[in-house]
Amino acid sequence: MFKKLAMAVGVICLMGMLTACGRTSEQKVTEIRVAFNQNENHPQYRAMKAFGEKFEKETNGRYHVTIYPNGVLGEQGAMAEFIRTGALQMAIVPCSVPEGYDADFAIVGAPYLYDNIDHLEKATLNGVFDDLFASTEKYKFRVLTVYTAGERNVYAKKPINSADDLKGMIIRVNDSPTYVEMAKLMGGNGSVMAQSEVYTALQQGVIDAAENSELVYRDFKHYEVAPYYAYTRHIVHPDVVLASTAFLNSLSDEDREIFDRLIKESTEEEFETFKQDIEVAKKDAEEAGTQFCYPDTNELRERCMPLLNKIANQSDMTKQIYDAVVALREEDNK
């Protein structure tokens, strides 16, 4: 593992040197390297690309953002370590990555915490997570913001019109104890599996179902082997943007103000773009033969409440965040 990490760090540094070699010597340009595991068409990539272009322009070319998509720099779990060593300046990763350093991050992606994507966006832009995000600086990285990865819903070979239809189903889930427990509470059995294996596993009957956003469902053509997409809405999935504290501390006050403002703008752009892309993905899937199902989410939420309560009450920080998210829901329902 250490050898692989060292090799990856060396590759990243070499990429940075080669990029710098192609630039003019008239002005020192600081390269901001960003790791990302999805493709260039993903809403998160597009939001980060727009951020980079704006930041470069507003700082008169003092900075240049280079995004390395498609997981070319390695597994997402290693990205925080790359940032801590200074090999990377930024990365877009699942919330489970900072959760590996601080268990309180489990609340950010807890099952049935949010009503919808707008609810997560409002919590993010209203500073609900700010104290938690700032607390990561002791690990030599800072969580800057949330980028949504959409709602996670269950899709299967047969219709799912109620919670009872999930009974006994083997459901592919992320490698997370929270996801495994959630699947059990929903009535199924969680099976941890790499995303690249899901299509074949569904095709061969190794699993009965999987759960993910409409974009993943469409992009991986899972509609071919699981034509029923059920809006269980069990998780509104938050990815997070990480940055090296060494890099952030190197910014002048003026550049940091620009940086923070543009990160917030990129958050709003990413959420809006993702919502637009969902509609396109739904249309594509429907044209390919997908049938959409709408089970009672209140019943599913009740089943998962023991897990949500456990996560919400694990610390003062998680209680604070839970209460703030609930308050936003009540505010919207007035």
KOLGU-620227 format. One record per residue (C-alpha): residue number from 1; residue in one letter; x, y, z. Coordinates in steps of 0.2 Angstrom, whole numbers, plus 5000, padded with zeros to 4 digits. Layout:
<recs>
rec seq: NUM&type: a&xx: X&yy: Y&zz: Z
...
</recs>
This chain:
<recs>
rec seq: 1&type: m&xx: 5000&yy: 5000&zz: 5000
rec seq: 2&type: f&xx: 5014&yy: 5012&zz: 5005
rec seq: 3&type: k&xx: 5023&yy: 5008&zz: 4989
rec seq: 4&type: k&xx: 5008&yy: 5012&zz: 4978
rec seq: 5&type: l&xx: 5005&yy: 5028&zz: 4987
rec seq: 6&type: a&xx: 5023&yy: 5034&zz: 4984
rec seq: 7&type: m&xx: 5022&yy: 5029&zz: 4966
rec seq: 8&type: a&xx: 5005&yy: 5039&zz: 4964
rec seq: 9&type: v&xx: 5012&yy: 5054&zz: 4973
rec seq: 10&type: g&xx: 5027&yy: 5053&zz: 4961
rec seq: 11&type: v&xx: 5016&yy: 5053&zz: 4946
rec seq: 12&type: i&xx: 5006&yy: 5068&zz: 4952
rec seq: 13&type: c&xx: 5021&yy: 5078&zz: 4955
rec seq: 14&type: l&xx: 5028&yy: 5074&zz: 4938
rec seq: 15&type: m&xx: 5012&yy: 5079&zz: 4930
rec seq: 16&type: g&xx: 5013&yy: 5096&zz: 4939
rec seq: 17&type: m&xx: 5031&yy: 5099&zz: 4933
rec seq: 18&type: l&xx: 5026&yy: 5095&zz: 4915
rec seq: 19&type: t&xx: 5012&yy: 5107&zz: 4916
rec seq: 20&type: a&xx: 5023&yy: 5120&zz: 4923
rec seq: 21&type: c&xx: 5036&yy: 5118&zz: 4910
rec seq: 22&type: g&xx: 5023&yy: 5123&zz: 4896
rec seq: 23&type: r&xx: 5020&yy: 5140&zz: 4904
rec seq: 24&type: t&xx: 5028&yy: 5157&zz: 4902
rec seq: 25&type: s&xx: 5041&yy: 5163&zz: 4914
rec seq: 26&type: e&xx: 5034&yy: 5180&zz: 4914
rec seq: 27&type: q&xx: 5023&yy: 5177&zz: 4929
rec seq: 28&type: k&xx: 5024&yy: 5164&zz: 4942
rec seq: 29&type: v&xx: 5009&yy: 5152&zz: 4940
rec seq: 30&type: t&xx: 5003&yy: 5141&zz: 4955
rec seq: 31&type: e&xx: 4996&yy: 5125&zz: 4949
rec seq: 32&type: i&xx: 4980&yy: 5119&zz: 4958
rec seq: 33&type: r&xx: 4979&yy: 5100&zz: 4955
rec seq: 34&type: v&xx: 4961&yy: 5092&zz: 4957
rec seq: 35&type: a&xx: 4958&yy: 5074&zz: 4958
rec seq: 36&type: f&xx: 4941&yy: 5067&zz: 4952
rec seq: 37&type: n&xx: 4934&yy: 5050&zz: 4949
rec seq: 38&type: q&xx: 4920&yy: 5053&zz: 4936
rec seq: 39&type: n&xx: 4921&yy: 5058&zz: 4918
rec seq: 40&type: e&xx: 4922&yy: 5076&zz: 4910
rec seq: 41&type: n&xx: 4903&yy: 5076&zz: 4907
rec seq: 42&type: h&xx: 4899&yy: 5074&zz: 4925
rec seq: 43&type: p&xx: 4890&yy: 5090&zz: 4933
rec seq: 44&type: q&xx: 4904&yy: 5090&zz: 4947
rec seq: 45&type: y&xx: 4918&yy: 5091&zz: 4934
rec seq: 46&type: r&xx: 4909&yy: 5105&zz: 4924
rec seq: 47&type: a&xx: 4906&yy: 5115&zz: 4940
rec seq: 48&type: m&xx: 4925&yy: 5113&zz: 4945
rec seq: 49&type: k&xx: 4931&yy: 5117&zz: 4928
rec seq: 50&type: a&xx: 4920&yy: 5133&zz: 4928
rec seq: 51&type: f&xx: 4927&yy: 5137&zz: 4945
rec seq: 52&type: g&xx: 4945&yy: 5135&zz: 4939
rec seq: 53&type: e&xx: 4942&yy: 5146&zz: 4924
rec seq: 54&type: k&xx: 4934&yy: 5160&zz: 4934
rec seq: 55&type: f&xx: 4948&yy: 5159&zz: 4948
rec seq: 56&type: e&xx: 4962&yy: 5160&zz: 4935
rec seq: 57&type: k&xx: 4953&yy: 5175&zz: 4927
rec seq: 58&type: e&xx: 4950&yy: 5184&zz: 4943
rec seq: 59&type: t&xx: 4967&yy: 5182&zz: 4949
rec seq: 60&type: n&xx: 4975&yy: 5188&zz: 4933
rec seq: 61&type: g&xx: 4982&yy: 5171&zz: 4929
rec seq: 62&type: r&xx: 4991&yy: 5169&zz: 4945
rec seq: 63&type: y&xx: 4983&yy: 5152&zz: 4947
rec seq: 64&type: h&xx: 4979&yy: 5138&zz: 4935
rec seq: 65&type: v&xx: 4967&yy: 5123&zz: 4939
rec seq: 66&type: t&xx: 4970&yy: 5106&zz: 4932
rec seq: 67&type: i&xx: 4957&yy: 5093&zz: 4935
rec seq: 68&type: y&xx: 4962&yy: 5074&zz: 4933
rec seq: 69&type: p&xx: 4946&yy: 5065&zz: 4930
rec seq: 70&type: n&xx: 4941&yy: 5047&zz: 4928
rec seq: 71&type: g&xx: 4951&yy: 5041&zz: 4943
rec seq: 72&type: v&xx: 4968&yy: 5042&zz: 4934
rec seq: 73&type: l&xx: 4976&yy: 5047&zz: 4951
rec seq: 74&type: g&xx: 4970&yy: 5032&zz: 4960
rec seq: 75&type: e&xx: 4956&yy: 5027&zz: 4973
rec seq: 76&type: q&xx: 4946&yy: 5040&zz: 4981
rec seq: 77&type: g&xx: 4950&yy: 5034&zz: 4998
rec seq: 78&type: a&xx: 4969&yy: 5039&zz: 4995
rec seq: 79&type: m&xx: 4965&yy: 5057&zz: 4989
rec seq: 80&type: a&xx: 4965&yy: 5064&zz: 5007
rec seq: 81&type: e&xx: 4982&yy: 5057&zz: 5010
rec seq: 82&type: f&xx: 4988&yy: 5065&zz: 4994
rec seq: 83&type: i&xx: 4982&yy: 5081&zz: 4999
rec seq: 84&type: r&xx: 4989&yy: 5079&zz: 5017
rec seq: 85&type: t&xx: 5007&yy: 5076&zz: 5009
rec seq: 86&type: g&xx: 5005&yy: 5091&zz: 4997
rec seq: 87&type: a&xx: 5004&yy: 5080&zz: 4981
rec seq: 88&type: l&xx: 4987&yy: 5087&zz: 4978
rec seq: 89&type: q&xx: 4979&yy: 5104&zz: 4981
rec seq: 90&type: m&xx: 4961&yy: 5098&zz: 4980
rec seq: 91&type: a&xx: 4949&yy: 5083&zz: 4977
rec seq: 92&type: i&xx: 4931&yy: 5079&zz: 4975
rec seq: 93&type: v&xx: 4927&yy: 5064&zz: 4985
rec seq: 94&type: p&xx: 4913&yy: 5055&zz: 4994
rec seq: 95&type: c&xx: 4908&yy: 5061&zz: 5011
rec seq: 96&type: s&xx: 4915&yy: 5044&zz: 5017
rec seq: 97&type: v&xx: 4933&yy: 5050&zz: 5014
rec seq: 98&type: p&xx: 4933&yy: 5063&zz: 5028
rec seq: 99&type: e&xx: 4922&yy: 5051&zz: 5038
rec seq: 100&type: g&xx: 4937&yy: 5040&zz: 5039
rec seq: 101&type: y&xx: 4945&yy: 5054&zz: 5049
rec seq: 102&type: d&xx: 4930&yy: 5060&zz: 5059
rec seq: 103&type: a&xx: 4915&yy: 5049&zz: 5062
rec seq: 104&type: d&xx: 4904&yy: 5064&zz: 5064
rec seq: 105&type: f&xx: 4904&yy: 5066&zz: 5045
rec seq: 106&type: a&xx: 4891&yy: 5051&zz: 5044
rec seq: 107&type: i&xx: 4878&yy: 5063&zz: 5048
rec seq: 108&type: v&xx: 4881&yy: 5073&zz: 5032
rec seq: 109&type: g&xx: 4875&yy: 5058&zz: 5021
rec seq: 110&type: a&xx: 4863&yy: 5050&zz: 5034
rec seq: 111&type: p&xx: 4848&yy: 5040&zz: 5027
rec seq: 112&type: y&xx: 4832&yy: 5050&zz: 5026
rec seq: 113&type: l&xx: 4840&yy: 5066&zz: 5033
rec seq: 114&type: y&xx: 4835&yy: 5077&zz: 5018
rec seq: 115&type: d&xx: 4818&yy: 5078&zz: 5009
rec seq: 116&type: n&xx: 4826&yy: 5081&zz: 4992
rec seq: 117&type: i&xx: 4841&yy: 5088&zz: 4983
rec seq: 118&type: d&xx: 4835&yy: 5106&zz: 4987
rec seq: 119&type: h&xx: 4835&yy: 5102&zz: 5005
rec seq: 120&type: l&xx: 4853&yy: 5097&zz: 5005
rec seq: 121&type: e&xx: 4858&yy: 5112&zz: 4995
rec seq: 122&type: k&xx: 4849&yy: 5124&zz: 5007
rec seq: 123&type: a&xx: 4858&yy: 5116&zz: 5022
rec seq: 124&type: t&xx: 4875&yy: 5118&zz: 5013
rec seq: 125&type: l&xx: 4873&yy: 5136&zz: 5008
rec seq: 126&type: n&xx: 4866&yy: 5141&zz: 5025
rec seq: 127&type: g&xx: 4881&yy: 5135&zz: 5034
rec seq: 128&type: v&xx: 4874&yy: 5120&zz: 5043
rec seq: 129&type: f&xx: 4890&yy: 5110&zz: 5040
rec seq: 130&type: d&xx: 4903&yy: 5124&zz: 5042
rec seq: 131&type: d&xx: 4909&yy: 5120&zz: 5060
rec seq: 132&type: l&xx: 4911&yy: 5102&zz: 5055
rec seq: 133&type: f&xx: 4920&yy: 5106&zz: 5039
rec seq: 134&type: a&xx: 4932&yy: 5118&zz: 5048
rec seq: 135&type: s&xx: 4936&yy: 5105&zz: 5061
rec seq: 136&type: t&xx: 4946&yy: 5095&zz: 5048
rec seq: 137&type: e&xx: 4960&yy: 5107&zz: 5047
rec seq: 138&type: k&xx: 4969&yy: 5097&zz: 5061
rec seq: 139&type: y&xx: 4971&yy: 5083&zz: 5048
rec seq: 140&type: k&xx: 4979&yy: 5095&zz: 5036
rec seq: 141&type: f&xx: 4965&yy: 5097&zz: 5024
rec seq: 142&type: r&xx: 4949&yy: 5107&zz: 5024
rec seq: 143&type: v&xx: 4932&yy: 5102&zz: 5018
rec seq: 144&type: l&xx: 4926&yy: 5117&zz: 5007
rec seq: 145&type: t&xx: 4908&yy: 5112&zz: 5002
rec seq: 146&type: v&xx: 4896&yy: 5099&zz: 4997
rec seq: 147&type: y&xx: 4893&yy: 5094&zz: 4978
rec seq: 148&type: t&xx: 4878&yy: 5083&zz: 4976
rec seq: 149&type: a&xx: 4878&yy: 5066&zz: 4968
rec seq: 150&type: g&xx: 4860&yy: 5066&zz: 4967
rec seq: 151&type: e&xx: 4847&yy: 5055&zz: 4976
rec seq: 152&type: r&xx: 4850&yy: 5037&zz: 4978
rec seq: 153&type: n&xx: 4836&yy: 5025&zz: 4973
rec seq: 154&type: v&xx: 4834&yy: 5007&zz: 4972
rec seq: 155&type: y&xx: 4832&yy: 4998&zz: 4955
rec seq: 156&type: a&xx: 4829&yy: 4980&zz: 4951
rec seq: 157&type: k&xx: 4823&yy: 4967&zz: 4940
rec seq: 158&type: k&xx: 4805&yy: 4968&zz: 4946
rec seq: 159&type: p&xx: 4794&yy: 4982&zz: 4952
rec seq: 160&type: i&xx: 4796&yy: 4990&zz: 4969
rec seq: 161&type: n&xx: 4779&yy: 4998&zz: 4974
rec seq: 162&type: s&xx: 4780&yy: 4996&zz: 4993
rec seq: 163&type: a&xx: 4793&yy: 4993&zz: 5006
rec seq: 164&type: d&xx: 4787&yy: 4975&zz: 5007
rec seq: 165&type: d&xx: 4793&yy: 4972&zz: 4989
rec seq: 166&type: l&xx: 4811&yy: 4975&zz: 4995
rec seq: 167&type: k&xx: 4810&yy: 4960&zz: 5007
rec seq: 168&type: g&xx: 4824&yy: 4948&zz: 5005
rec seq: 169&type: m&xx: 4831&yy: 4957&zz: 4990
rec seq: 170&type: i&xx: 4850&yy: 4956&zz: 4989
rec seq: 171&type: i&xx: 4855&yy: 4975&zz: 4985
rec seq: 172&type: r&xx: 4872&yy: 4981&zz: 4980
rec seq: 173&type: v&xx: 4877&yy: 4995&zz: 4992
rec seq: 174&type: n&xx: 4893&yy: 5005&zz: 4994
rec seq: 175&type: d&xx: 4907&yy: 4999&zz: 5006
rec seq: 176&type: s&xx: 4900&yy: 5007&zz: 5021
rec seq: 177&type: p&xx: 4892&yy: 5000&zz: 5037
rec seq: 178&type: t&xx: 4879&yy: 5013&zz: 5036
rec seq: 179&type: y&xx: 4873&yy: 5007&zz: 5019
rec seq: 180&type: v&xx: 4873&yy: 4989&zz: 5024
rec seq: 181&type: e&xx: 4863&yy: 4992&zz: 5040
rec seq: 182&type: m&xx: 4851&yy: 5004&zz: 5030
rec seq: 183&type: a&xx: 4848&yy: 4990&zz: 5017
rec seq: 184&type: k&xx: 4844&yy: 4978&zz: 5031
rec seq: 185&type: l&xx: 4831&yy: 4990&zz: 5039
rec seq: 186&type: m&xx: 4823&yy: 4993&zz: 5022
rec seq: 187&type: g&xx: 4820&yy: 4974&zz: 5021
rec seq: 188&type: g&xx: 4834&yy: 4969&zz: 5010
rec seq: 189&type: n&xx: 4852&yy: 4962&zz: 5012
rec seq: 190&type: g&xx: 4866&yy: 4974&zz: 5008
rec seq: 191&type: s&xx: 4880&yy: 4967&zz: 4997
rec seq: 192&type: v&xx: 4896&yy: 4977&zz: 4995
rec seq: 193&type: m&xx: 4902&yy: 4977&zz: 4978
rec seq: 194&type: a&xx: 4913&yy: 4988&zz: 4966
rec seq: 195&type: q&xx: 4903&yy: 4998&zz: 4954
rec seq: 196&type: s&xx: 4911&yy: 4990&zz: 4939
rec seq: 197&type: e&xx: 4904&yy: 4973&zz: 4944
rec seq: 198&type: v&xx: 4886&yy: 4978&zz: 4946
rec seq: 199&type: y&xx: 4880&yy: 4976&zz: 4928
rec seq: 200&type: t&xx: 4886&yy: 4958&zz: 4927
rec seq: 201&type: a&xx: 4880&yy: 4954&zz: 4945
rec seq: 202&type: l&xx: 4863&yy: 4960&zz: 4940
rec seq: 203&type: q&xx: 4863&yy: 4950&zz: 4924
rec seq: 204&type: q&xx: 4869&yy: 4934&zz: 4932
rec seq: 205&type: g&xx: 4857&yy: 4935&zz: 4947
rec seq: 206&type: v&xx: 4871&yy: 4937&zz: 4960
rec seq: 207&type: i&xx: 4861&yy: 4952&zz: 4966
rec seq: 208&type: d&xx: 4843&yy: 4957&zz: 4964
rec seq: 209&type: a&xx: 4845&yy: 4976&zz: 4965
rec seq: 210&type: a&xx: 4857&yy: 4990&zz: 4966
rec seq: 211&type: e&xx: 4855&yy: 5008&zz: 4972
rec seq: 212&type: n&xx: 4861&yy: 5024&zz: 4964
rec seq: 213&type: s&xx: 4856&yy: 5040&zz: 4955
rec seq: 214&type: e&xx: 4848&yy: 5041&zz: 4938
rec seq: 215&type: l&xx: 4864&yy: 5047&zz: 4931
rec seq: 216&type: v&xx: 4874&yy: 5032&zz: 4936
rec seq: 217&type: y&xx: 4859&yy: 5020&zz: 4931
rec seq: 218&type: r&xx: 4859&yy: 5028&zz: 4914
rec seq: 219&type: d&xx: 4878&yy: 5030&zz: 4911
rec seq: 220&type: f&xx: 4882&yy: 5012&zz: 4916
rec seq: 221&type: k&xx: 4867&yy: 5005&zz: 4906
rec seq: 222&type: h&xx: 4860&yy: 4996&zz: 4921
rec seq: 223&type: y&xx: 4842&yy: 4999&zz: 4914
rec seq: 224&type: e&xx: 4847&yy: 4984&zz: 4902
rec seq: 225&type: v&xx: 4847&yy: 4972&zz: 4917
rec seq: 226&type: a&xx: 4836&yy: 4981&zz: 4930
rec seq: 227&type: p&xx: 4822&yy: 4989&zz: 4921
rec seq: 228&type: y&xx: 4812&yy: 4995&zz: 4936
rec seq: 229&type: y&xx: 4819&yy: 5011&zz: 4945
rec seq: 230&type: a&xx: 4810&yy: 5014&zz: 4961
rec seq: 231&type: y&xx: 4810&yy: 5031&zz: 4970
rec seq: 232&type: t&xx: 4815&yy: 5026&zz: 4987
rec seq: 233&type: r&xx: 4824&yy: 5042&zz: 4990
rec seq: 234&type: h&xx: 4834&yy: 5034&zz: 5004
rec seq: 235&type: i&xx: 4849&yy: 5045&zz: 5003
rec seq: 236&type: v&xx: 4852&yy: 5062&zz: 4995
rec seq: 237&type: h&xx: 4871&yy: 5059&zz: 4992
rec seq: 238&type: p&xx: 4884&yy: 5072&zz: 4997
rec seq: 239&type: d&xx: 4901&yy: 5072&zz: 4989
rec seq: 240&type: v&xx: 4913&yy: 5085&zz: 4996
rec seq: 241&type: v&xx: 4927&yy: 5096&zz: 4990
rec seq: 242&type: l&xx: 4943&yy: 5095&zz: 4999
rec seq: 243&type: a&xx: 4958&yy: 5107&zz: 4999
rec seq: 244&type: s&xx: 4975&yy: 5106&zz: 5007
rec seq: 245&type: t&xx: 4977&yy: 5118&zz: 5022
rec seq: 246&type: a&xx: 4995&yy: 5121&zz: 5016
rec seq: 247&type: f&xx: 4988&yy: 5127&zz: 4999
rec seq: 248&type: l&xx: 4974&yy: 5137&zz: 5007
rec seq: 249&type: n&xx: 4986&yy: 5146&zz: 5019
rec seq: 250&type: s&xx: 4997&yy: 5151&zz: 5005
rec seq: 251&type: l&xx: 4984&yy: 5161&zz: 4997
rec seq: 252&type: s&xx: 4984&yy: 5180&zz: 5000
rec seq: 253&type: d&xx: 4969&yy: 5188&zz: 5009
rec seq: 254&type: e&xx: 4963&yy: 5194&zz: 4992
rec seq: 255&type: d&xx: 4965&yy: 5178&zz: 4983
rec seq: 256&type: r&xx: 4957&yy: 5168&zz: 4997
rec seq: 257&type: e&xx: 4941&yy: 5180&zz: 4997
rec seq: 258&type: i&xx: 4940&yy: 5176&zz: 4978
rec seq: 259&type: f&xx: 4943&yy: 5158&zz: 4981
rec seq: 260&type: d&xx: 4929&yy: 5156&zz: 4994
rec seq: 261&type: r&xx: 4917&yy: 5166&zz: 4984
rec seq: 262&type: l&xx: 4919&yy: 5156&zz: 4968
rec seq: 263&type: i&xx: 4918&yy: 5140&zz: 4978
rec seq: 264&type: k&xx: 4901&yy: 5145&zz: 4984
rec seq: 265&type: e&xx: 4896&yy: 5150&zz: 4967
rec seq: 266&type: s&xx: 4902&yy: 5133&zz: 4960
rec seq: 267&type: t&xx: 4891&yy: 5124&zz: 4973
rec seq: 268&type: e&xx: 4875&yy: 5133&zz: 4967
rec seq: 269&type: e&xx: 4880&yy: 5129&zz: 4949
rec seq: 270&type: e&xx: 4884&yy: 5111&zz: 4953
rec seq: 271&type: f&xx: 4867&yy: 5108&zz: 4961
rec seq: 272&type: e&xx: 4858&yy: 5116&zz: 4947
rec seq: 273&type: t&xx: 4867&yy: 5107&zz: 4934
rec seq: 274&type: f&xx: 4865&yy: 5090&zz: 4942
rec seq: 275&type: k&xx: 4846&yy: 5093&zz: 4944
rec seq: 276&type: q&xx: 4845&yy: 5097&zz: 4925
rec seq: 277&type: d&xx: 4855&yy: 5082&zz: 4921
rec seq: 278&type: i&xx: 4844&yy: 5071&zz: 4931
rec seq: 279&type: e&xx: 4829&yy: 5075&zz: 4920
rec seq: 280&type: v&xx: 4839&yy: 5071&zz: 4904
rec seq: 281&type: a&xx: 4845&yy: 5054&zz: 4912
rec seq: 282&type: k&xx: 4827&yy: 5050&zz: 4917
rec seq: 283&type: k&xx: 4821&yy: 5053&zz: 4899
rec seq: 284&type: d&xx: 4835&yy: 5043&zz: 4892
rec seq: 285&type: a&xx: 4831&yy: 5028&zz: 4903
rec seq: 286&type: e&xx: 4812&yy: 5029&zz: 4900
rec seq: 287&type: e&xx: 4816&yy: 5029&zz: 4881
rec seq: 288&type: a&xx: 4826&yy: 5013&zz: 4884
rec seq: 289&type: g&xx: 4812&yy: 5004&zz: 4893
rec seq: 290&type: t&xx: 4814&yy: 5009&zz: 4911
rec seq: 291&type: q&xx: 4798&yy: 5009&zz: 4921
rec seq: 292&type: f&xx: 4798&yy: 5021&zz: 4936
rec seq: 293&type: c&xx: 4790&yy: 5016&zz: 4953
rec seq: 294&type: y&xx: 4785&yy: 5027&zz: 4967
rec seq: 295&type: p&xx: 4784&yy: 5017&zz: 4984
rec seq: 296&type: d&xx: 4778&yy: 5026&zz: 5000
rec seq: 297&type: t&xx: 4794&yy: 5034&zz: 5006
rec seq: 298&type: n&xx: 4786&yy: 5038&zz: 5023
rec seq: 299&type: e&xx: 4786&yy: 5019&zz: 5027
rec seq: 300&type: l&xx: 4804&yy: 5017&zz: 5022
rec seq: 301&type: r&xx: 4809&yy: 5032&zz: 5032
rec seq: 302&type: e&xx: 4801&yy: 5025&zz: 5047
rec seq: 303&type: r&xx: 4810&yy: 5009&zz: 5045
rec seq: 304&type: c&xx: 4827&yy: 5018&zz: 5044
rec seq: 305&type: m&xx: 4824&yy: 5030&zz: 5059
rec seq: 306&type: p&xx: 4833&yy: 5019&zz: 5071
rec seq: 307&type: l&xx: 4849&yy: 5021&zz: 5061
rec seq: 308&type: l&xx: 4846&yy: 5040&zz: 5058
rec seq: 309&type: n&xx: 4843&yy: 5043&zz: 5076
rec seq: 310&type: k&xx: 4859&yy: 5033&zz: 5081
rec seq: 311&type: i&xx: 4870&yy: 5043&zz: 5069
rec seq: 312&type: a&xx: 4861&yy: 5060&zz: 5074
rec seq: 313&type: n&xx: 4865&yy: 5057&zz: 5093
rec seq: 314&type: q&xx: 4883&yy: 5051&zz: 5092
rec seq: 315&type: s&xx: 4890&yy: 5068&zz: 5097
rec seq: 316&type: d&xx: 4886&yy: 5086&zz: 5101
rec seq: 317&type: m&xx: 4891&yy: 5090&zz: 5083
rec seq: 318&type: t&xx: 4880&yy: 5078&zz: 5074
rec seq: 319&type: k&xx: 4865&yy: 5083&zz: 5086
rec seq: 320&type: q&xx: 4868&yy: 5101&zz: 5081
rec seq: 321&type: i&xx: 4868&yy: 5097&zz: 5062
rec seq: 322&type: y&xx: 4853&yy: 5086&zz: 5063
rec seq: 323&type: d&xx: 4843&yy: 5099&zz: 5072
rec seq: 324&type: a&xx: 4848&yy: 5112&zz: 5060
rec seq: 325&type: v&xx: 4843&yy: 5101&zz: 5045
rec seq: 326&type: v&xx: 4826&yy: 5098&zz: 5053
rec seq: 327&type: a&xx: 4823&yy: 5116&zz: 5057
rec seq: 328&type: l&xx: 4826&yy: 5120&zz: 5038
rec seq: 329&type: r&xx: 4813&yy: 5107&zz: 5034
rec seq: 330&type: e&xx: 4800&yy: 5114&zz: 5046
rec seq: 331&type: e&xx: 4804&yy: 5132&zz: 5039
rec seq: 332&type: d&xx: 4800&yy: 5126&zz: 5021
rec seq: 333&type: n&xx: 4784&yy: 5117&zz: 5027
rec seq: 334&type: k&xx: 4777&yy: 5133&zz: 5036
</recs>
